[in-house]
Structures are given as C-alpha cells and as structure tokens.
Amino acid sequence: MPRKTLASFKVEYQQLMNEKGDVDEKVAAIDPEFAKRCYELMTLVRVFDAKAVAMQRQGRIGTYASVLGQEAAQVGSALALQESDYLLPTYREAGALIARDSPMHQLLQYFGGDERGSAYEEGINNFPIAIPISSQIPHATGIGWAMRLKGHKAAALVYFGDGASSRGDFHEAINIAAVMKANAVFFCQNNQYAISLPRERQTLAESIAQKAISYGVEGLQVDGNDVLGVHKAVSDALQKAYTGKGPTLIEAYTFRLGDHTTSDDAKKYRDPKLVEQWQKRDPLARLRVYLRQKMLWDEDYEKSLLERCAKKVEDAVVRYESTPAAPLTDMFDYHYAQLPQNLAEQRREVM
C-alpha cells in the first residue's frame, strides 16, 4: 500500500543576543534600560545563589539547588509576567522567584525547612516550590483553564526541567491544556541533565520543544542564556494565551553550571571540558558586553552593583536567622483540612 505524508512540522529556534553580546534589533527593538534591569536582577540572583550554597555548606540551610548558569532563563521569563499571572516553580527557581518579588529571606526559610517560607504576601501570585518532578505541571493547566473560563487576562507560567518532559504528568497536562485552550505557558529549562542522566539518555527527541507537536501545541526552542530572547519568547506566548489562542511549550536551551543540588557531585558524571565550554556562554558575561557597548556598564558600576546586591542578600540572611523558629507543629498544619487520626496523634506528641 502506498504511503503519503499527512503533515510536516518544524521547530523554530530563537535568539536575540548571541554569545558575543551582539543584538539583532531587526527581530525586536531592545530597550537598553530594560537590559540593564535584567543584568542587575541576574547579578542579584547570582550573589544570592552563591550565598545559599555557602550557607548550606555551613549547615545554616538544608539542601539547595543552584541556579548558576540559568539566570537568564529565569529572570527573562519571570519579568514577562503581569501581576495577575501565576508562576509555578520547581526547586531550582530561586532566580525566577526573586525576579517575581518573592522575598529572599522567605526563600532561605524554605530551604531551611520553615513552612513560612512558602507563605507569600497577598498579591504575589507565586505558587509554593514543588519538589516532586513534574507534579506542578497539571496545576498550571488547571489554573490556565480557569483563567480562560473566567475571561481573565491572566495565564500560568510553569517551570520544569528536561527530565520532567519524560513523565506522564507533563504529557497529560499539555494535552488537556491544548484541548481546553488553557492560558498556560510550559517553560522547560533544558539544562542538559536530569540529575546525573544526560538528556540524550532520557529522550531521543532532537529537542524538547518538538514534543508539543504531538498535542497540537506550538513548540519553540530559545537560547536559554539570552535573557532578551527568553523574555520575548515568553511575552509572545503570554499574549497568545491572553487572547484565547491556547498554550505554548518553550524550551530554554541552557546548562546547569553547578551540581544538581548541594547533595550532588557533578564531577562524577560530567566532563569538565563541557562545563568550560558552557562557561564561555555565561549569560551575564554576554549581557555585560552589550551594556558596555551602550555605555551602561563599567568597572565602577559593577563594583557598586555587587556591593548593593551583597547588602540585600546579607539583610535577607539576617532577617532569616533572626526570625524565631517556627513551632514543630507546622509540619502537620499545611497538608490536610482535617488531619487523619494517626497524624493528629503525632501532632499532639510534639506539642
């Protein structure tokens, strides 16, 4: 029986700023002051990240997942959100949460095992950090569907890693979101490793973005180390969602420069030469070149910025460590509307 082609597909790759810091303004107009704002936030994230790693080593917080190398993907995407939008993070989104106004002392509380770290002030539409892989993705579909049904100009932006795209939660969520035209943006930070497993060993797909094709959803791969390109891709996807045109899957192609978490040692499974190659694509370094070209960066500015970021982070550390410890009963109080009998008995034992 003869065969025929039913359809053909393509996956686009987007980049506004290349590794040398050059910008193609024919693709999109760039506001240098916005680029400067991105740089300052990315620097703050990097300073916070280094401090958090150091605090874990000193026993001042628990296990922490470093953002190093992924600042552009997180800051660029989070800054595209409106206040009415929802952000759903995994354990590696400290950068996105900081860019979206989550207080840094609360992030330290969270990684220090304090439930109050997830209790954001009213008006900050950031969901609590999700530790289980991909469990937050269906939540974004539900929120996005609700926003569409209510006619709200709002959407859900959900973060996940390349490994999560191989789990059922991802496939079920994106399928339902497509069918229901949910106001959702699925944002995969492809940092090349699912813990110690390289991407090519957990999926043979040439890209994560192409998985969208199976569900009739637009899929796009963007240079995840290009903060301006990421911002444009997410902004376009959000506008599409607001106008009832359904969800988008964005793959931010980036790299995790540090360990999976502070309990991991990436040197055991990753070639140091690969890390060196990606260090040359440092998202802060390329943006610094651009800002210098626009006369918005020099050594004095950098020194002042680092000092300001260090003070903000240290202020957050002081607030975290000076806050009285939460009662032990907190570990029971945020799971059920009514505690099961066995947990109620355990709660009484620790009072």
N, C-alpha and C positions, 0 to 999 in steps of 0.2 A: 504494500500500500504506500503510495507516495506521501511524503511529508511536506508540510508547509509551515512557514513562520507565522505564528499567531500574533506575536508582538516583539518589539525590540526595546531595550531600555538603556539608559545611560545614567551615570552618577557624576555630578559636577564637583570640581574642586575649586575652592575659593580662597584667595589670598589677596589682601590689600597691601601689606607691608612685607617685603621679602627679608631674608636673613641679613641683608646689608643695611636695613633700615630705610630702603627706598620705597616710596608710596606711589601707586598708580592712581592719581586723582581723576583719571578719566572714568574709572569704575565707580568711585564715590568721592564726594567732596569731604575733606578732612578738616575738622576744627582743631587747630594746634592746641588750644586751651583745653579741649576735652582730652587730647592725647596726654597732656601734662597731668591732668587729673587722674587718668589711668595709671600713669607712671608713679604718682605719689601713692595711690592705693596699693599698687603692686609692691612697692617698696615697703609699705607698712605691713603687708601680708608676709613678705619675706622676713622682716625683722621679728614679727610675732612668731612665725614658724620656727625660726632658729631658737628663740627663747623657749618655746614649748618643748622642743626636742631636748634642750638643756635641762629644763625643769623635770622632764620625765627621767632623765639620767640621774638626777639628784633625788628622785623619789617624791617630788612635790606634786606631780600629777600622775595619772595612770598611763596606759598605752596610748600613744598618739600617732596619727597618720600624717606624715609630712606632705605639704603642698609644693615643695621645692620643684621648680620646673614647669608647674602647671598654673602659675599665677595669671597668665594672660587668658587662658581658657575660662578661669573662674571669674576674674574681675570683669572681663569683656562681656561675658554672658549676664552676670548679675546686674550690671549697670544698664542693661537694655530693659529691665523690668520697670513697670509702673508700680506705684504704691499698692494698687488694687490687685496686682498679680500675686501668685503664690510660688514660693521657692521650696522645693523638696530636696534636701541634701542627703548624701551618704556621709560616712565618717571622714572623708577627705575634702570636705568643702569648707574648711575654715576660711579660705580666701573669699569664696562667694558670700559666705555669711557676714564677714567683716564688711565687704562692699555693700551688702544689703542692710547695714546698720545693726546687726546683732552685736551687742556689747562684748568686748574681748574678755572681760572678767567672767562673763557667763560661759564663754567657750572654755575657759580654764576650769570653771566649776564643773562643766560637763565631763571633761577629761579627768577631773579629779574625783569623779563618782558622786557628784552632788546633783540631785534631781532638779534643783532650782536653776541649773544651767540651761534647761530647756523651756523655762517659763518666761517667754519673751513678753515685753510690754504690749498692750493692745495697740493695734495699728501696724505691727511688724508681722507681715504675713509669711513668716518663715516656719516651716514645719520642724519638729524635732529631728535630730540626726538619726538616720536609720543605719543600724549595724548589719542586720541580715541582708545578704546580697539580693538585690532587685525587689525587695518587699515593698519599697516606696513607689515603684513604677505604676502599679494598678491604682494607687491613691491619686496619682496625678490624672489618670484617665477619669476617675470619678469626679474630681474637682473640675476638670475641664468640661466634662459633660454637664455638670450642674451650672457652670457659668454660661454655657450655650443655652440651656433650657430657660435660665432666668433672663437671658438677653443682656448680661453684663459684659462690658468691655473689659474683660479680665481673662487671664489664662494661667495655666500651671506650667512651670518650668521644672522638670525633674532631671536630676543628675544621676549618672551611674557609670560604671566602668565597662571596659570591653568584655570582661568575663561575664558580667550580668546579661549581656546580649545573647548568651547561650542558654539562659534559664527560661522556664516556661512563663514566669511572671511577665517578662518583657514581651514575649510573643502574644500572650493573651491580652495584655494591656494595650499594645499598639494596634492589635486587630479590632478590639472593641472601640478604641478611640477613633479609628478610621471609619468604622461603620456609623458611629454616632456623631461624627464630625466634632469631636470634643475639642475645646480650646486648650490644646496641650502642645508643649514643645518637649520632645525627648532628646536630652543632651548627653551624649556618650563621650566621656573623656577617655579616648583610646590612648592610654599611656604605655602600651605595648606589653604589659604584664598583668596577669590575673594572679596576684601574689607572686609565685615563682614560675608560673606557667606562661611562656611566651605566646603572643596572640596566634601565631601560625599553628600552634598545637591545640588550641581550643576551638578554632574555626578555620576552615579552608576558604571562606569568603575573602575576596580580594579587599573588601572594605566592610566596615560595619554599616555604613550608610546604605549599601545596596540591599540590606535586609528589609528596608522599608518597601521595596518594590513588591514583595510578597503580599503586602496588605493594602496596596493602592495608595500608599503614602509617599510624599516627596521625601527623598533622602539626599543629603548634601554632606560632603566632607569639606572641612575648613582647616586651614593651618592653625592648630591649637596654640601655637606660640606667637601668633599675630593677634594682639588684643583688639586692634581695629577691625580686622576681618571677622573675628568672632562676634564682636558687637554688632556688626552689620548683619551677619547671618541670623543671629538670634532676634534682632529687631525686626527683620523682614518676616521671620517665622511668626513672631507675636502679632504683627499687623495682619498677617494672613489668618491667624486664629481669631482675632477680634472681629473680622468681617465674615465669619462663618464658613471659611474655606478649609477648615479641618486642621489636623496636626501635621507636624514636621519632625523628621528624625535628623538630627545634626550630629555628625561625628567630628569631634575636635581631635585632630591627629597631633599628639603631643608625646611627652616622655616623662616618666617619673624618675627624677634625678636621684632621689634618696631611696631608702629601704621602703618596703611595703608599709610597715609600721615600725615603731621603736622596738618591737619584739622580733624583728626580721634582720637578716644579714644578706643583702642582695649580692655581695661578692661571691657567695657560694654558687650562684646560678647565672650570673650575668657577666659578660665580657667587659672589663674596664674600658676597652677601646671604644665600645659602643657608647658608654657614658660620656667619654671625651668628645665623641662626635656630636652628641646632643648638647653638650655644654656650649659648643660653638653656636648653637641656635638659641641661646638664652633669651627668653622673651624680654627681659629688662634691658639687656645689652642692645638689642636692635632698636628698641624704642628710645633709648638714650641717644643713639646716633641720630635719629630723626629729630629729636628735640634740640640737639646741638646745632643741627642744620637750620632750625627755626630760631636760633638764638634764645632758647628757653632752658638751656642746661649749661652749667659749667661746674667746675670743681667746688666752688664756694656754695653753690646751690645744693649740690649733692651732700656736702658735709652738713649743711643746715637741715636738710631733709632727713638725713639719717639720725641726727640728734633729736629732731621733733618726733620721729617715729619711735625711737628708743624711749623717749619720755612717755609717750602714750602707752606703750607696751608695759613699761615699769609701773605706771599708775594703775593699769589693769591688774598687774600681779599683786600690787599692794592691796588693792580692793578685794581681790580673790582671797588672799591669805589673811586679811584682817576680818573677814566675814565669819561670824560664829558658825561652828559646824552645824549642819542640819541634823535634826533628830533621826535616829536609826529607823524609826517607823516610816520615814519617807519611802523606803524601798518597797513598802507594801501599798502605798496610798495612791498610786497613779496607774494601776493596771485594771481594776475592776470597779464597776459602780457599787457592787456589793461583794466583799471578799468571800471566797469559799471558806468553809469551816476550817480546813487544815491551815490556811494562811492566816486566818483570823486568830487561831491559837498561837501560831508563831509570832504574830504581831504582839500579842499580849505578853509573850515571854521576854521580848526585848524592851518593853516599856519601862 
